[in-house]
Amino acid sequence: MSNRPGFLNFSLKRILHNEQSLLDQARIKLLYYGLIFVMVSMLLLLASVNYRSQPAIVISSTVLLISVAGMFKYLTYKPDWATISHGMLIIGTLINLENVFITLQDVNMITVQIVTLIVLFSFYMLGHKWGIFYSLANLLPVLSFFVLQYETSYIINFKPEKIEQSTVIICVFANFLLTIYLISHFYHAFVMSMRQLRNVGDEQSQLNNKLEMAMHKAEKSSHAKSEFLSTMSHEIRTPLNAVIGMTNLLLMNQPRQDQKENLDILKFSASNLLSIVNDVLDFNKIESGKVSFESIRINLPELLNNICGGFTLKAEEKGLLFKLDIDSRLRNKVFFGDPTRITQIIFNLVSNAIKFTQQGNVWVRATCIEDRHNTSTVLFSVKDTGIGIAPNNLEAIFEPFAQENITVTRQYGGTGLGLAIVKRLLELQGLQLNVNSKPGVGSEFSFQMQFDVSTEVAEPVETPNPVPDANDLSHLQVLIAEDNMVNVMLMKKLLSKWKIVPTIAENGALAVQKLQYGNFDIVLMDLQMPVMDGFEAAREIRKLADPKKSGTPIIALTASALFDIQEQVYASGMNNYVSKPFKPEDLFEKMQNLVSVAS
């Protein structure tokens, strides 16, 4: 109700409003008209009994009239129907019992009508609990009076008054009218409530249908977004594959120092663009709830050295002191965790620390804060002496596509997804990222992670030679299914480093045909091709009658970023996959492993 009615209000419309339920409005209307009717009845009754000189009835009727008038005024000022109902029932009960035990010392038709009215009124107005209470408060004393009158001839030191016929007529007539009005009023309210309930049900059904349609549209939109990101990813990553691949090939040809510097810049720029694309795709994957976490054996110190090793040169270029500090208790242990997600988290934190630090230091620490027989809790910390973060911006930096302010974005660049990805990856594991930062002093990001620990001792793993021996795969017969001529040229140049002369098939159908009539040790299969895509081609190869040909190892080469690409690859019968752009040593290792298993 927007405007509260004044004390002098007597209008029903002023105390009704849309916020009240249909039942509450019916209760208020019943009280409003019912109190008016009771006041008129009391005036008629007072005129009758006063004329007959019946002082006890005059007093009780006057008290009732004054009480009803007061409650009517209270109702028109503040429509507190529950309080007024309690007041009416208490007064009605007291007057009823006073008439039975003192004034009349008898139970007559009027008494029965009053009890009936109280029972109906209490249930309709206040519900089951209070209905039982007020019903028993009236019925039990009346029944007790019957027993006393029957057993002991109830007598008190007060002469009962006799009610004249005219008074009886007024009371009976008024009680009947009140009873009829009460029942008809609530019957009407019940019918209206049922209609309203049916209308609400119909509206709810319509809303459910609209909600279902909206959810369907949202699912289609989400699917379309994923497809769009996948398509855009493929279109961006395909030329990037050529740029990075050609750059790697040129770097493998021992270029002059000035050429190497230019190639390093080219590779860095392409890798930076790839990192931005991957950030967007990773965040979309996280937001879609399609992230799974592995639990595989990892050598934590070695993993941290590999992550931070690539940042040493970048820190030196900016004149920063970069230091990695690993707790000695973490060495020579076999941990179980997800190296990909740990790498993603630490990489983003260190990358940010170096980006936003112009001078000073960047520290990366891994400290064992709890070491048990089968578990270890490690505190990871990345601290810098960079620009820091204002306290009122600490929440904003974790929002996707957001940085501390527009000045930071313009000066330092970036997508603003790094910290959002870190925070959500940790939250999905039930972990919390803590931030301690002061503007102009620096920032420290830290989190705790618990690992299962094996009782075995970790063996140091030798770092593989980034440039594989060119003669290792020279004996292989390789079939490449690829429709993009730039990628074909790139693959030919790359495989020539390993003394491999591949056979090319421009689509999946030709790949199946060439494999059926030729002998190949391995197939490198692009997934998006005309005529027949890589998935269908792999399924057709697995159906070949010759078991040697149908069992040929297949590696998928894809620039796609669909969330379920790995499942689709394995479901179609392929053995492994490499995402474009890829590192030559990754492809070399997977080819070597699959061929050695097949042989």
Summary of the structure (lengths in Angstrom):
residues: 599
radius of gyration: 43.6
end to end distance: 84.2
largest distance: 130.6
contacts: 1786
relative contact order: 0.06
helix: 60%
strand: 12%
